[in-house]
């Protein structure tokens, strides 16, 4: 073999090794890329639910200081009030309403919250941040026919009905609508809102409602108040009254409460979504599976009426865990989260069942403790700062059968090296339960096991039902 041949082969071998390493590096990099934020085009239910508005409105745009921050008419693939390219940050649909928060991909400082009270009342809550002092916000509707103005509102009418658009915020000196001359095929109407002196964000809130043309009275009645930047909005429709607490979009999620016409609470106070919940027919079924037990009352078969899981009480008593920034996964009706808060922990609690969180909020208020209640899917968590401790009673031993790798990825997202994870699960071969080998297979790559102890899980009144269980403490690997 000549020196030249040997050299060529060595070079080829180096190229092959380099190519393999390159592929491995690319694979590793891809694994580290966070999940892509979905766009409105990926939510076909939007087109369906926004149909009542389509005969009247064919586009909406918002510009700040002459620069377009949002334009739904730029795309024909989504409903007329939300462009297909809008990034969906939060999303929930149930039988009464649909709620989402969207961010413009080209103007990330513009955030929109949309709440559809089914079938034909729409709340549009917009904020544009980091503005210069002279940046006027222009909010424009494009319509199929020129509207009329009445009592500060826009009225769009056809042979079948009418749409009324009201500017509810800013409430003082509400801006008046300007209706441009008809320019086929669309007419355009707009309001202009200027930021208050020294304020670098402009917020505007509109309500659009569709009703019968012959109705002389407004199809809905609304009131709005501001307390420290949180808007309290009440929308009274024919059959129910909806009350919302709405912080500025993009800062916090807010709450909803619904009262029926007879005065009974139809939907107890509960948070709006903090992330993208499972959606579509199958997604709604999944949420309903966990939520319906709480809707029927305070009892769910996996609950107990103990103040907290005994293993949690014992760990606090023995000071095996100490007050720190903590997240509770699958918190249910909140007993463990409330117990942690009573003992000085800074607690965030996450669940996919809105009715469970409504119960938890009420109990926390009675207990006089503060917990941040988050309506989200543990497999699709919203962004948050890492936590020092995760507590999980009964979430992992169900969710890992849906997506084990996804659950571990969520734990990674919520922690830093040195963070601890306290997992309490039933000991059995399938959901709800887990065996030791499976736990070690799931967690050992990312976490060290501080302990794995046999324990008892209690359910039922006075915790009378006993189930073989595991008490596991994990610590995230790596240097702090």
DOFIZA-504974 format. One record per residue (C-alpha): residue number from 1; x negated, y negated, z. Coordinates in steps of 0.05 Angstrom, whole numbers. Layout:
ATOM seq      u      v      w
ATOM NUM      X      Y      Z
...
// end
This chain:
ATOM seq      u      v      w
ATOM   1      0      0      0
ATOM   2    -29    -67    -20
ATOM   3    -36   -125     27
ATOM   4     12   -164    -18
ATOM   5     65   -110    -16
ATOM   6     60   -104     60
ATOM   7     66   -179     66
ATOM   8    128   -180     22
ATOM   9    160   -126     63
ATOM  10    144   -162    128
ATOM  11    175   -225    100
ATOM  12    237   -187     78
ATOM  13    242   -156    147
ATOM  14    236   -225    180
ATOM  15    291   -251    134
ATOM  16    336   -192    152
ATOM  17    325   -203    227
ATOM  18    336   -277    217
ATOM  19    401   -265    181
ATOM  20    425   -218    236
ATOM  21    406   -269    290
ATOM  22    441   -323    250
ATOM  23    505   -282    248
ATOM  24    501   -269    323
ATOM  25    490   -342    337
ATOM  26    549   -361    293
ATOM  27    593   -309    328
ATOM  28    572   -335    396
ATOM  29    584   -406    376
ATOM  30    653   -388    350
ATOM  31    670   -354    416
ATOM  32    653   -418    453
ATOM  33    696   -463    410
ATOM  34    760   -481    448
ATOM  35    827   -459    420
ATOM  36    851   -504    365
ATOM  37    907   -552    384
ATOM  38    969   -533    343
ATOM  39   1001   -583    296
ATOM  40   1075   -599    288
ATOM  41   1076   -559    223
ATOM  42   1067   -496    265
ATOM  43   1134   -508    301
ATOM  44   1189   -493    250
ATOM  45   1242   -503    304
ATOM  46   1228   -578    300
ATOM  47   1257   -582    230
ATOM  48   1319   -543    252
ATOM  49   1333   -584    315
ATOM  50   1321   -652    283
ATOM  51   1372   -641    227
ATOM  52   1426   -685    260
ATOM  53   1381   -745    250
ATOM  54   1361   -731    178
ATOM  55   1422   -762    144
ATOM  56   1403   -828    174
ATOM  57   1327   -831    186
ATOM  58   1274   -809    137
ATOM  59   1212   -835    170
ATOM  60   1180   -870    230
ATOM  61   1115   -908    234
ATOM  62   1077   -945    288
ATOM  63   1022   -995    274
ATOM  64    978  -1032    323
ATOM  65    945  -1097    303
ATOM  66    961  -1080    230
ATOM  67    929  -1011    234
ATOM  68    974   -950    227
ATOM  69    973   -908    291
ATOM  70   1028   -860    271
ATOM  71   1067   -845    207
ATOM  72   1116   -787    203
ATOM  73   1135   -802    131
ATOM  74   1064   -786    108
ATOM  75   1082   -712    108
ATOM  76   1142   -677     77
ATOM  77   1130   -612    115
ATOM  78   1158   -633    182
ATOM  79   1219   -667    209
ATOM  80   1229   -741    194
ATOM  81   1208   -766    264
ATOM  82   1146   -724    276
ATOM  83   1093   -716    222
ATOM  84   1067   -647    206
ATOM  85    995   -667    224
ATOM  86   1012   -691    295
ATOM  87    974   -650    348
ATOM  88   1022   -617    397
ATOM  89    994   -622    468
ATOM  90   1056   -598    506
ATOM  91   1118   -561    483
ATOM  92   1179   -529    515
ATOM  93   1246   -508    486
ATOM  94   1306   -482    525
ATOM  95   1381   -480    517
ATOM  96   1392   -553    539
ATOM  97   1333   -592    512
ATOM  98   1267   -592    475
ATOM  99   1207   -631    501
ATOM 100   1139   -643    470
ATOM 101   1079   -689    474
ATOM 102   1041   -704    410
ATOM 103    977   -740    394
ATOM 104    959   -771    328
ATOM 105    899   -734    299
ATOM 106    873   -799    266
ATOM 107    889   -845    325
ATOM 108    878   -805    389
ATOM 109    894   -867    432
ATOM 110    966   -861    408
ATOM 111   1009   -810    446
ATOM 112   1083   -795    436
ATOM 113   1130   -758    483
ATOM 114   1194   -733    450
ATOM 115   1254   -704    488
ATOM 116   1313   -677    448
ATOM 117   1376   -669    489
ATOM 118   1411   -618    446
ATOM 119   1441   -627    397
ATOM 120   1437   -701    380
ATOM 121   1405   -747    433
ATOM 122   1331   -763    422
ATOM 123   1284   -799    469
ATOM 124   1220   -825    437
ATOM 125   1168   -850    488
ATOM 126   1105   -880    456
ATOM 127   1041   -909    484
ATOM 128    981   -940    448
ATOM 129    921   -950    494
ATOM 130    855   -990    494
ATOM 131    884  -1048    456
ATOM 132    856  -1117    447
ATOM 133    896  -1173    478
ATOM 134    927  -1194    411
ATOM 135    946  -1125    386
ATOM 136   1020  -1127    371
ATOM 137   1054  -1059    366
ATOM 138   1102  -1053    307
ATOM 139   1153   -996    313
ATOM 140   1188   -982    247
ATOM 141   1244   -937    223
ATOM 142   1256   -919    151
ATOM 143   1328   -903    134
ATOM 144   1369   -879     76
ATOM 145   1416   -939     81
ATOM 146   1407  -1007    111
ATOM 147   1431  -1009    184
ATOM 148   1470  -1063    220
ATOM 149   1451  -1096    285
ATOM 150   1498  -1097    344
ATOM 151   1483  -1116    416
ATOM 152   1408  -1108    406
ATOM 153   1417  -1039    375
ATOM 154   1410  -1012    305
ATOM 155   1471   -975    278
ATOM 156   1464   -928    218
ATOM 157   1532   -904    192
ATOM 158   1558   -860    136
ATOM 159   1624   -826    121
ATOM 160   1610   -770    171
ATOM 161   1583   -807    232
ATOM 162   1534   -857    259
ATOM 163   1466   -861    292
ATOM 164   1451   -914    344
ATOM 165   1379   -933    361
ATOM 166   1365   -972    424
ATOM 167   1299  -1002    450
ATOM 168   1301   -989    525
ATOM 169   1229  -1007    541
ATOM 170   1202  -1060    548
ATOM 171   1266  -1075    587
ATOM 172   1255  -1149    599
ATOM 173   1262  -1194    540
ATOM 174   1275  -1133    497
ATOM 175   1249  -1144    426
ATOM 176   1301  -1156    372
ATOM 177   1305  -1113    310
ATOM 178   1286  -1142    242
ATOM 179   1321  -1109    183
ATOM 180   1285  -1115    117
ATOM 181   1323  -1123     53
ATOM 182   1343  -1057     20
ATOM 183   1286  -1030    -22
ATOM 184   1307   -965    -55
ATOM 185   1301   -909    -39
ATOM 186   1294   -931     34
ATOM 187   1308   -990     80
ATOM 188   1260  -1008    136
ATOM 189   1274  -1038    203
ATOM 190   1225  -1055    258
ATOM 191   1213  -1084    327
ATOM 192   1148  -1117    349
ATOM 193   1122  -1111    420
ATOM 194   1064  -1151    449
ATOM 195   1023  -1127    508
ATOM 196   1028  -1167    573
ATOM 197    969  -1211    588
ATOM 198    909  -1170    611
ATOM 199    943  -1103    595
ATOM 200    908  -1059    545
ATOM 201    964  -1010    532
ATOM 202   1032  -1020    500
ATOM 203   1089   -973    516
ATOM 204   1157   -971    482
ATOM 205   1215   -924    493
ATOM 206   1273   -914    444
ATOM 207   1336   -872    448
ATOM 208   1371   -848    385
ATOM 209   1439   -816    389
ATOM 210   1486   -788    336
ATOM 211   1561   -792    345
ATOM 212   1628   -797    309
ATOM 213   1636   -859    265
ATOM 214   1703   -878    296
ATOM 215   1675   -879    367
ATOM 216   1677   -952    389
ATOM 217   1640   -939    454
ATOM 218   1568   -916    454
ATOM 219   1562   -840    453
ATOM 220   1516   -844    513
ATOM 221   1501   -892    570
ATOM 222   1430   -905    593
ATOM 223   1395   -940    650
ATOM 224   1320   -949    659
ATOM 225   1276   -974    716
ATOM 226   1202   -980    726
ATOM 227   1164   -963    789
ATOM 228   1088   -968    787
ATOM 229   1087   -948    713
ATOM 230   1135   -889    720
ATOM 231   1200   -900    683
ATOM 232   1263   -872    712
ATOM 233   1310   -859    654
ATOM 234   1383   -836    663
ATOM 235   1421   -812    602
ATOM 236   1496   -800    613
ATOM 237   1527   -758    558
ATOM 238   1597   -728    554
ATOM 239   1584   -664    592
ATOM 240   1521   -678    633
ATOM 241   1476   -732    661
ATOM 242   1401   -725    651
ATOM 243   1352   -760    698
ATOM 244   1279   -764    679
ATOM 245   1217   -790    716
ATOM 246   1169   -808    659
ATOM 247   1097   -828    673
ATOM 248   1060   -858    614
ATOM 249   1052   -804    559
ATOM 250    984   -772    562
ATOM 251    974   -785    637
ATOM 252   1023   -738    670
ATOM 253   1083   -696    651
ATOM 254   1142   -723    690
ATOM 255   1206   -688    714
ATOM 256   1277   -673    693
ATOM 257   1342   -662    732
ATOM 258   1411   -648    702
ATOM 259   1478   -659    734
ATOM 260   1542   -630    704
ATOM 261   1605   -670    693
ATOM 262   1636   -642    757
ATOM 263   1577   -669    798
ATOM 264   1543   -602    809
ATOM 265   1469   -595    796
ATOM 266   1461   -558    731
ATOM 267   1385   -560    729
ATOM 268   1350   -575    795
ATOM 269   1292   -624    794
ATOM 270   1233   -590    759
ATOM 271   1171   -611    719
ATOM 272   1168   -621    645
ATOM 273   1117   -578    608
ATOM 274   1042   -590    619
ATOM 275   1020   -545    561
ATOM 276   1047   -509    500
ATOM 277   1094   -456    526
ATOM 278   1112   -393    486
ATOM 279   1162   -415    434
ATOM 280   1207   -387    380
ATOM 281   1258   -332    395
ATOM 282   1207   -284    426
ATOM 283   1173   -339    466
ATOM 284   1239   -362    495
ATOM 285   1256   -290    514
ATOM 286   1190   -284    551
ATOM 287   1202   -347    592
ATOM 288   1274   -325    606
ATOM 289   1249   -258    632
ATOM 290   1212   -292    689
ATOM 291   1258   -351    698
ATOM 292   1327   -319    702
ATOM 293   1315   -287    771
ATOM 294   1302   -356    800
ATOM 295   1362   -387    764
ATOM 296   1409   -338    799
ATOM 297   1384   -360    867
ATOM 298   1322   -364    908
ATOM 299   1307   -290    906
ATOM 300   1264   -251    857
ATOM 301   1246   -177    868
ATOM 302   1172   -192    872
ATOM 303   1181   -245    927
ATOM 304   1180   -240   1002
ATOM 305   1204   -291   1052
ATOM 306   1138   -290   1089
ATOM 307   1104   -359   1095
ATOM 308   1047   -332   1051
ATOM 309   1014   -267   1031
ATOM 310    984   -236   1095
ATOM 311    916   -228   1061
ATOM 312    916   -303   1047
ATOM 313    935   -320   1118
ATOM 314    881   -274   1145
ATOM 315    827   -302   1099
ATOM 316    843   -373   1122
ATOM 317    845   -352   1195
ATOM 318    777   -318   1189
ATOM 319    750   -377   1149
ATOM 320    732   -332   1091
ATOM 321    760   -388   1049
ATOM 322    758   -461   1068
ATOM 323    796   -523   1042
ATOM 324    774   -540    972
ATOM 325    801   -557    903
ATOM 326    846   -496    889
ATOM 327    891   -471    834
ATOM 328    945   -418    845
ATOM 329    962   -376    783
ATOM 330   1032   -350    775
ATOM 331   1054   -389    837
ATOM 332   1128   -370    831
ATOM 333   1171   -405    883
ATOM 334   1108   -433    915
ATOM 335   1101   -403    984
ATOM 336   1026   -389    977
ATOM 337   1012   -457    946
ATOM 338   1050   -493   1001
ATOM 339   1014   -452   1055
ATOM 340    947   -472   1025
ATOM 341    967   -545   1023
ATOM 342    989   -542   1096
ATOM 343    919   -517   1113
ATOM 344    883   -574   1079
ATOM 345    871   -547   1009
ATOM 346    878   -593    948
ATOM 347    927   -550    909
ATOM 348    950   -544    837
ATOM 349   1001   -489    824
ATOM 350   1017   -460    755
ATOM 351   1077   -419    732
ATOM 352   1115   -406    667
ATOM 353   1183   -405    701
ATOM 354   1212   -475    707
ATOM 355   1267   -455    756
ATOM 356   1214   -425    803
ATOM 357   1176   -491    802
ATOM 358   1241   -528    817
ATOM 359   1249   -486    881
ATOM 360   1175   -497    897
ATOM 361   1180   -573    889
ATOM 362   1240   -576    936
ATOM 363   1206   -532    989
ATOM 364   1141   -573    986
ATOM 365   1181   -636    997
ATOM 366   1215   -605   1058
ATOM 367   1147   -583   1084
ATOM 368   1118   -652   1074
ATOM 369   1059   -628   1032
ATOM 370   1033   -649    964
ATOM 371   1022   -598    909
ATOM 372   1013   -611    835
ATOM 373   1064   -565    802
ATOM 374   1046   -546    730
ATOM 375   1093   -514    680
ATOM 376   1046   -477    634
ATOM 377   1026   -409    606
ATOM 378    964   -381    641
ATOM 379    941   -355    573
ATOM 380    946   -425    542
ATOM 381    926   -473    597
ATOM 382    924   -549    591
ATOM 383    858   -584    601
ATOM 384    837   -596    673
ATOM 385    776   -605    716
ATOM 386    747   -539    742
ATOM 387    768   -512    810
ATOM 388    728   -485    868
ATOM 389    779   -430    883
ATOM 390    831   -391    844
ATOM 391    885   -354    883
ATOM 392    926   -303    846
ATOM 393    981   -260    879
ATOM 394   1011   -216    825
ATOM 395    996   -256    762
ATOM 396    935   -218    737
ATOM 397    965   -148    747
ATOM 398   1020   -167    696
ATOM 399    987   -215    647
ATOM 400    924   -172    635
ATOM 401    969   -121    600
ATOM 402    989   -176    551
ATOM 403    918   -202    539
ATOM 404    863   -181    587
ATOM 405    808   -220    550
ATOM 406    853   -281    547
ATOM 407    865   -279    622
ATOM 408    791   -275    637
ATOM 409    779   -332    587
ATOM 410    830   -374    626
ATOM 411    793   -359    692
ATOM 412    729   -381    658
ATOM 413    762   -445    635
ATOM 414    786   -460    706
ATOM 415    719   -447    741
ATOM 416    645   -465    743
ATOM 417    586   -422    766
ATOM 418    596   -411    841
ATOM 419    672   -418    839
ATOM 420    710   -362    874
ATOM 421    772   -323    852
ATOM 422    816   -290    904
ATOM 423    858   -237    867
ATOM 424    914   -198    902
ATOM 425    944   -142    859
ATOM 426    983    -78    866
ATOM 427    943    -13    860
ATOM 428    976     29    806
ATOM 429    965     51    735
ATOM 430   1008      0    697
ATOM 431   1042    -67    705
ATOM 432   1052    -92    757
ATOM 433    987    -61    782
ATOM 434    915    -46    767
ATOM 435    862      5    784
ATOM 436    792    -10    810
ATOM 437    755     12    747
ATOM 438    798    -32    703
ATOM 439    785    -92    748
ATOM 440    711    -81    746
ATOM 441    714    -73    670
ATOM 442    753   -138    663
ATOM 443    713   -182    711
ATOM 444    642   -155    718
ATOM 445    612   -192    659
ATOM 446    632   -261    685
ATOM 447    639   -250    760
ATOM 448    604   -217    819
ATOM 449    648   -179    868
ATOM 450    642   -207    939
ATOM 451    692   -155    964
ATOM 452    743   -105    939
ATOM 453    788    -82    996
ATOM 454    849    -39   1000
ATOM 455    909    -79   1023
ATOM 456    985    -81   1026
ATOM 457   1030   -124    984
ATOM 458   1097   -143   1017
ATOM 459   1162   -157    981
ATOM 460   1234   -164   1003
ATOM 461   1266   -194   1065
ATOM 462   1215   -200   1121
ATOM 463   1165   -166   1075
ATOM 464   1198    -99   1089
ATOM 465   1176    -67   1023
ATOM 466   1103    -45   1024
ATOM 467   1060    -31    962
ATOM 468    989     -6    958
ATOM 469    946    -64    935
ATOM 470    876    -93    925
ATOM 471    846   -155    957
ATOM 472    789   -178    912
ATOM 473    742   -236    919
ATOM 474    701   -255    857
ATOM 475    647   -306    849
ATOM 476    630   -337    781
ATOM 477    560   -318    759
ATOM 478    507   -369    741
ATOM 479    472   -427    774
ATOM 480    513   -483    805
// end
